Amino acid sequence: MTSAAHPATVAGAVPGSPFRPVRIGTVPAPAEGFIARPETAPGLTAALRAGAMVALVPDRAPDPDLASIPAAQDWLRSSGKTQLAAASAESLWQSGEVDLLVWIDATSRASVLVGYAAATAEATGRNQATSCESVAAQFVDWLGETSCSWLVVLDDLADPAVMHGLWPAGPSGRVLVTANDAAVLPSGMQVLPVGPFNSREALGYLMARLATDPSQRLGAVELINELGFAPAALAQASAVILSSGVSCHNYRDYFIRRRDQLTDSSGAPPPAAAATWMFSFEHASQLSAGGSAKFLLALAAMLDGHGIPRSVLATPAAGEYQASGTGSAAGGAGPSAALDALERAGLLTVESVTAPPTIRMSPVLQVALRAAMPEGMRDRTARAAADALVQAWPERDTPGWPASGLRACAAALRPIGGDMLWAGGCHPLLFRAGESLDHARLTEPAVAHWRDLATTSDRLLGAGHPDTMLACQRLADAYLAAGR
């Protein structure tokens, strides 16, 4: 992918010679009404100079009253870090300051390895003839030596083990990380806390979002004060206001009543987004025929919110799950109408720059939705999500998307589904995910996957069960592929 700001030239055609410009990965699109936050995140541009390593983390306790509330700490994660990182990456790319831009979902080692392998092929011309691990090591070495200006963005890093031996560094490069805890970062990295908007930014954001109907702005100042300037709460509130026709004043009245209902016996009010997402959920149900949107959202809450292939939610399994909830043979509205309702309500985004399109959803919202599911619904939804992933998975993987997204969704679903995915035997999804890791030559993650599968199958099904014996055989193959 090239940009008009770059010369579309090739700096050599022999293996190992970089060509530029190169983009790897999909940078999230700007949110509706995005603002650069010049007052509450002013140091990012200056900090992100050549040779720098910078991390954006949530400002955990901007409000002392929320510091000891676990739910508040969860919602503080949604402070807009990824959006700021995306805006900085696009700015550097469009200005021509970087020749190589690599955007990676850093929630798993597999996704980092795949991103590095793709970048190696595009930036150096070297084909992946060996494992992803060896190619990734070559890429890290190349970054340290090249004079090509580069930026690597590692989004939502949660486990330091993911980056063991893979940290990029070099005098010509920049590293930008988003994380929810500074403890996962290496020493020496510059950390920039990102908290809520200030009053001026919050009001500017809300005014821009409600530009089409000035009457909806009535009570805007009072609303942003009630919402505590929280970016996630303001995004959800403005989406509902914009698509429902109510005013900020009306929404504020609804919000205060709901917040009072959610306030616990200690008298501590919940974080604003813990109430606003419920309004968005109810509004999405009203926008969709038969309330089918809320069942599609439940499926999405089981998967990887950083990137869900839209094809997963268009499978027969997804349709049957919606139908079981709505009581309609057709499942109410189709996936397109239901996704549109969810997007209008501020619960997810659909980006069409990939094929199939990418669905993004806040991981914090996903946790809240799963916690709110009635007894029995969680297992049923997880099973439907597993069936949908299997149906959406192509018979043969191709490099990159959507295979990377399907693997990430399967990995996200495993701890949620737990032993339920072993009812009646190992769910086919678990074997398909392992085969995809093998095909992508992700030897370390493949060994870990098959080892866990073999251990779990032995515990739940017994050593003599066919699924256990197959998992053990695949583990042996994975060990051989890893040279172990």
C-alpha positions in Angstrom: 0.0 0.0 0.0 1.5 3.4 -0.9 0.7 6.9 -0.1 0.8 10.1 -2.3 3.2 11.5 0.3 5.8 8.9 -0.6 7.8 8.3 -3.8 6.6 5.1 -5.3 10.1 3.9 -5.9 11.8 0.6 -5.4 15.2 0.7 -3.7 16.4 -2.5 -5.3 15.0 -5.8 -6.6 17.4 -8.3 -5.1 16.5 -10.3 -1.9 17.3 -8.4 1.2 17.0 -5.0 -0.4 14.1 -2.9 1.0 11.5 -1.2 -1.2 9.5 1.6 0.1 7.1 2.8 1.2 5.5 -0.2 2.9 2.5 -0.6 5.2 1.8 -3.8 7.1 -1.3 -4.4 9.1 -4.6 -2.4 9.3 -4.5 0.8 11.2 -7.9 1.4 12.9 -10.0 4.0 11.2 -10.6 7.3 13.1 -13.7 7.2 15.3 -16.5 9.5 14.5 -15.7 12.9 15.8 -12.1 12.0 16.6 -10.0 14.8 18.1 -6.3 14.9 18.5 -6.4 15.9 22.2 -3.8 18.7 22.1 -4.3 19.5 25.7 -4.6 16.1 27.5 -2.2 14.2 25.2 0.2 17.0 24.1 3.5 15.2 24.3 3.1 12.3 22.0 4.2 14.0 18.7 7.3 15.4 20.4 8.2 12.1 22.1 7.8 9.9 19.0 11.1 10.9 17.4 13.6 8.7 15.6 15.1 6.1 18.0 12.3 6.6 20.6 10.2 3.9 22.4 6.9 5.4 23.7 4.0 3.8 25.5 0.4 5.0 26.0 -1.2 3.7 29.2 -4.4 4.6 31.0 -4.3 7.2 33.7 -5.6 4.8 36.3 -7.0 7.2 38.9 -7.7 10.7 37.6 -10.7 10.7 40.0 -9.8 9.6 43.6 -13.3 8.4 44.1 -12.9 5.7 41.4 -9.4 4.6 42.3 -10.5 1.6 44.4 -13.5 0.5 42.3 -12.5 -2.5 40.0 -15.2 -1.8 37.4 -14.0 1.8 37.2 -10.4 0.5 36.6 -11.7 -1.6 33.7 -13.5 1.3 32.1 -10.5 3.6 32.5 -8.7 1.3 30.0 -11.0 2.8 27.3 -9.3 6.2 27.4 -8.6 6.4 23.6 -5.1 5.1 23.5 -5.5 3.1 20.3 -7.1 6.1 18.5 -4.3 8.3 19.5 -1.7 5.8 18.4 -3.6 5.3 15.0 -3.7 9.1 14.5 0.1 9.4 15.2 0.9 6.5 12.9 -1.2 8.0 10.0 0.3 11.5 10.5 3.9 10.1 10.3 3.0 8.1 7.2 1.1 10.8 5.4 3.9 13.3 6.0 6.5 10.9 4.6 8.5 10.8 7.9 8.4 7.0 7.9 9.0 4.6 5.0 7.8 1.5 6.8 4.7 1.4 9.0 3.9 -1.8 10.8 0.7 -2.0 12.9 0.3 -5.2 15.0 -2.3 -6.4 17.5 0.1 -7.4 20.3 -2.4 -9.5 22.4 -0.6 -12.7 21.4 2.8 -13.9 20.3 1.3 -15.5 17.2 0.0 -12.2 15.9 3.3 -10.4 16.5 5.2 -13.2 14.7 2.8 -13.1 11.7 3.1 -9.3 11.5 6.9 -9.5 11.6 6.9 -12.2 8.9 4.7 -10.1 6.6 6.9 -7.1 7.2 10.0 -9.1 6.4 8.6 -10.3 3.1 7.5 -6.8 2.0 10.3 -4.7 3.3 13.3 -6.9 2.5 12.1 -9.2 -0.2 13.0 -12.3 1.8 10.6 -15.2 1.4 9.4 -17.1 4.5 11.2 -20.4 3.9 11.5 -21.2 7.6 9.5 -20.7 10.7 7.9 -17.4 11.6 10.2 -17.3 14.7 13.4 -17.3 12.6 12.0 -14.8 10.1 10.9 -12.5 13.0 14.5 -12.6 14.4 15.8 -11.6 11.0 13.3 -8.7 11.0 14.4 -7.4 14.4 18.0 -7.5 13.3 17.1 -5.7 10.1 15.3 -3.0 12.0 18.4 -2.4 14.1 20.6 -2.0 11.0 18.5 -0.3 8.3 18.7 3.4 7.4 15.0 3.1 6.3 12.8 5.2 8.7 10.2 3.0 10.3 7.4 2.9 12.9 6.2 -0.3 14.7 3.0 0.0 16.6 2.2 -2.7 19.1 -1.4 -2.3 20.1 -2.8 -3.5 23.5 0.2 -5.4 24.9 -0.9 -7.3 28.0 1.7 -9.9 28.6 5.5 -9.2 28.5 6.2 -12.8 27.4 4.5 -11.9 24.0 7.5 -9.7 23.1 10.3 -11.8 24.5 13.2 -11.5 22.1 11.0 -9.5 19.7 11.3 -5.9 20.8 12.2 -3.7 17.8 14.9 -1.1 18.2 17.1 1.0 15.9 18.3 4.5 15.4 16.1 5.0 12.3 12.9 3.7 14.0 10.1 4.5 16.3 8.2 2.1 18.6 4.8 3.0 19.9 3.0 0.7 22.3 -0.5 0.8 23.9 -0.9 -1.1 27.1 -3.2 -1.2 30.1 -0.4 -1.6 32.7 3.1 -0.1 32.6 4.4 -3.2 34.3 4.4 -5.1 31.0 6.8 -2.6 29.4 10.6 -2.8 29.3 12.6 -0.5 31.4 13.6 2.8 29.7 10.5 3.2 27.7 8.8 6.6 27.9 5.3 6.2 29.4 2.6 8.7 28.6 -0.6 8.4 30.7 -3.9 9.0 28.8 -6.9 9.9 30.9 -10.3 11.5 30.2 -10.8 14.6 28.1 -10.7 18.0 29.7 -13.8 20.1 29.6 -12.8 22.0 26.5 -12.0 18.8 24.5 -15.1 17.0 25.7 -17.3 19.9 24.7 -15.6 20.2 21.3 -16.0 16.5 20.7 -19.7 16.6 21.5 -20.4 19.7 19.5 -18.7 18.1 16.4 -20.7 14.9 16.8 -24.0 16.7 17.1 -23.3 19.2 14.3 -26.2 18.2 12.1 -29.0 19.1 14.6 -28.0 22.0 16.9 -31.2 21.5 19.0 -29.7 18.2 20.3 -26.8 20.2 21.9 -29.2 21.6 24.6 -27.7 20.6 27.9 -24.3 19.6 26.5 -22.2 21.2 29.2 -24.2 19.6 32.0 -24.0 16.2 30.2 -20.2 16.2 29.8 -19.9 17.1 33.5 -22.1 14.1 34.5 -20.1 11.8 32.3 -16.9 12.9 33.8 -15.3 13.7 30.4 -14.8 10.0 29.8 -14.1 9.3 26.1 -16.0 5.9 26.0 -19.0 7.3 27.8 -19.2 10.4 25.5 -18.8 8.2 22.4 -21.7 6.0 23.4 -23.9 8.8 24.6 -23.4 10.9 21.4 -24.1 7.9 19.2 -27.5 7.3 21.0 -28.3 11.1 20.9 -27.4 11.4 17.3 -29.5 8.4 16.1 -32.4 8.7 18.4 -33.1 12.4 18.1 -33.1 13.2 21.8 -31.2 16.1 23.3 -28.2 16.1 25.7 -30.6 17.4 28.4 -32.9 14.4 27.9 -30.1 11.9 27.8 -28.6 13.4 31.0 -31.9 12.8 32.8 -32.0 9.2 31.7 -28.3 8.8 32.6 -28.7 10.1 36.2 -31.7 7.8 36.9 -29.8 4.8 35.6 -26.6 5.7 37.4 -28.6 6.0 40.7 -30.0 2.5 40.1 -26.5 1.1 39.6 -25.0 2.8 42.6 -24.1 0.2 45.3 -24.7 0.2 49.0 -21.5 2.1 49.7 -22.9 5.1 47.8 -20.0 5.0 45.2 -21.4 5.7 41.7 -20.3 3.4 38.9 -18.1 4.8 36.1 -20.1 6.6 33.5 -19.5 4.1 30.7 -20.9 1.3 33.0 -24.3 3.0 32.5 -24.0 4.5 28.9 -23.3 1.1 27.3 -26.6 -0.1 28.6 -28.4 2.8 26.9 -26.6 1.9 23.7 -27.5 -1.7 24.1 -31.2 -0.9 24.5 -31.1 1.5 21.6 -29.6 -1.0 19.3 -32.4 -3.5 20.2 -35.0 -0.8 19.2 -33.2 -0.2 15.9 -33.1 -3.8 14.8 -36.1 -6.0 13.9 -36.9 -8.4 16.6 -34.0 -7.2 18.7 -31.6 -9.4 16.7 -28.8 -6.9 17.1 -28.3 -7.8 20.7 -27.8 -11.4 19.9 -25.3 -10.6 17.2 -23.5 -8.4 19.8 -23.5 -11.3 22.2 -21.6 -13.4 19.6 -19.2 -10.6 19.0 -18.5 -10.4 22.7 -17.1 -13.9 22.6 -14.4 -13.1 20.0 -11.4 -10.9 19.6 -12.6 -7.3 19.7 -9.4 -6.1 18.0 -10.6 -7.6 14.7 -13.5 -10.0 13.9 -13.9 -11.0 10.3 -17.4 -10.0 9.3 -17.9 -13.4 7.6 -18.1 -15.0 11.0 -21.3 -13.2 11.9 -22.8 -14.0 8.5 -22.5 -17.8 8.9 -25.5 -20.2 9.3 -24.5 -20.8 12.9 -24.7 -17.1 13.7 -28.1 -16.9 12.0 -29.4 -19.9 13.9 -28.2 -18.4 17.2 -30.0 -15.1 16.4 -33.1 -17.0 15.4 -33.1 -18.9 18.7 -33.1 -15.6 20.6 -35.6 -13.7 18.5 -38.0 -16.5 17.9 -37.8 -15.8 14.2 -36.9 -18.5 11.7 -34.8 -15.9 9.8 -33.2 -14.5 13.0 -34.9 -11.1 12.6 -32.8 -8.6 10.8 -29.9 -9.9 8.7 -26.3 -9.4 9.8 -26.0 -6.2 7.7 -29.0 -4.5 9.3 -28.0 -5.7 12.8 -24.4 -4.5 12.4 -25.7 -1.2 11.2 -27.9 -0.9 14.3 -25.0 -1.8 16.6 -22.7 0.7 14.9 -25.3 3.5 15.1 -25.7 2.8 18.8 -21.9 3.2 19.4 -21.2 -0.5 20.3 -18.9 -1.5 17.5 -17.4 -0.3 14.2 -17.2 -2.0 10.8 -14.2 -1.2 8.6 -14.5 -2.2 5.0 -10.8 -1.7 4.0 -10.2 -5.4 4.5 -11.9 -8.3 2.8 -13.9 -9.5 4.6 -14.6 -6.3 6.6 -13.1 -6.0 10.1 -15.4 -5.6 13.1 -13.9 -3.9 16.1 -15.3 -3.8 19.6 -14.0 -2.5 22.9 -12.6 -5.4 25.0 -13.9 -3.7 28.1 -17.4 -3.7 26.7 -17.0 -7.3 25.8 -16.2 -8.2 29.4 -19.2 -6.1 30.6 -21.6 -7.9 28.2 -20.4 -11.4 29.2 -20.8 -10.5 32.8 -24.4 -9.4 32.2 -25.4 -12.6 30.3 -28.1 -14.6 32.1 -27.2 -18.1 33.4 -26.9 -20.6 30.6 -26.6 -17.9 27.9 -22.8 -17.7 28.1 -22.2 -21.4 27.2 -24.8 -21.4 24.5 -23.3 -18.2 22.9 -19.8 -19.6 23.2 -20.9 -22.8 21.4 -22.5 -20.8 18.6 -19.4 -18.6 18.3 -17.2 -21.7 17.9 -19.6 -23.2 15.3 -19.6 -19.9 13.4 -15.7 -19.7 13.4 -15.5 -23.2 11.9 -18.0 -22.4 9.2 -16.2 -19.1 8.3 -12.8 -20.7 8.2 -11.7 -21.2 4.6 -10.6 -24.7 3.7 -7.1 -23.5 3.0 -5.5 -20.6 4.9 -4.0 -17.7 3.0 -1.3 -15.4 4.6 -2.6 -12.5 6.6 -6.3 -11.6 6.9 -8.7 -13.3 7.6 -6.7 -16.3 8.9 -5.0 -14.1 11.5 -8.3 -12.7 12.7 -9.9 -16.2 12.9 -6.9 -17.5 14.9 -7.2 -14.5 17.3 -10.9 -15.1 17.7 -10.4 -18.8 18.4 -7.7 -17.9 21.0 -10.1 -15.4 22.6 -12.9 -17.9 22.8 -11.0 -20.7 24.4 -10.8 -19.4 27.9 -14.4 -18.1 27.7 -15.8 -21.4 26.5 -13.6 -23.5 28.8 -14.7 -27.1 29.2 -17.9 -26.4 27.3 -15.9 -26.7 24.1 -15.2 -30.3 25.1 -18.8 -31.5 25.6 -19.2 -34.7 23.5 -15.5 -34.4 22.4 -13.1 -31.8 21.3 -14.9 -29.0 19.3 -13.6 -29.0 15.7 -12.6 -25.3 16.1 -9.7 -26.3 18.4 -8.2 -28.6 15.8 -8.8 -26.1 13.0 -7.0 -23.4 15.0 -4.0 -25.7 15.6 -3.9 -26.6 11.9 -3.8 -22.9 11.0 -0.9 -22.3 13.3 0.9 -25.2 11.7 0.2 -23.9 8.2 1.5 -20.4 9.1 4.7 -22.0 10.5 4.0 -20.5 13.9 6.0 -23.3 15.5 6.2 -22.0 19.1 2.5 -21.1 19.4 1.6 -24.4 17.6 3.6 -26.4 20.2 1.8 -24.6 23.0 -1.6 -25.0 21.4 -1.3 -28.8 20.8 0.3 -29.4 24.2 -2.6 -27.7 25.9 -5.1 -29.6 23.7 -3.5 -32.9 24.4 -3.4 -32.2 28.2 -7.0 -31.0 28.3 -8.2 -33.9 26.2 -6.5 -36.4 28.4 -8.0 -34.8 31.5 -11.6 -34.6 30.1 -11.9 -37.4 27.6 -9.2 -39.9 28.7 -5.9 -41.1 27.2 -7.6 -43.6 24.9 -10.1 -41.2 23.3 -9.6 -40.7 19.6 -9.4 -36.9 20.1 -6.7 -37.3 22.7 -4.6 -39.6 20.5 -5.0 -37.2 17.5 -3.9 -34.2 19.7 -0.9 -36.1 20.9 0.1 -37.0 17.3 -0.3 -33.3 16.2 1.8 -32.3 19.2 4.6 -34.7 18.1 4.4 -33.2 14.6 4.6 -29.7 16.1 7.7 -30.6 18.1 9.4 -31.9 15.0 8.5 -28.8 13.0 10.0 -26.7 15.9 13.2 -28.8 15.8 12.6 -30.2 19.2 
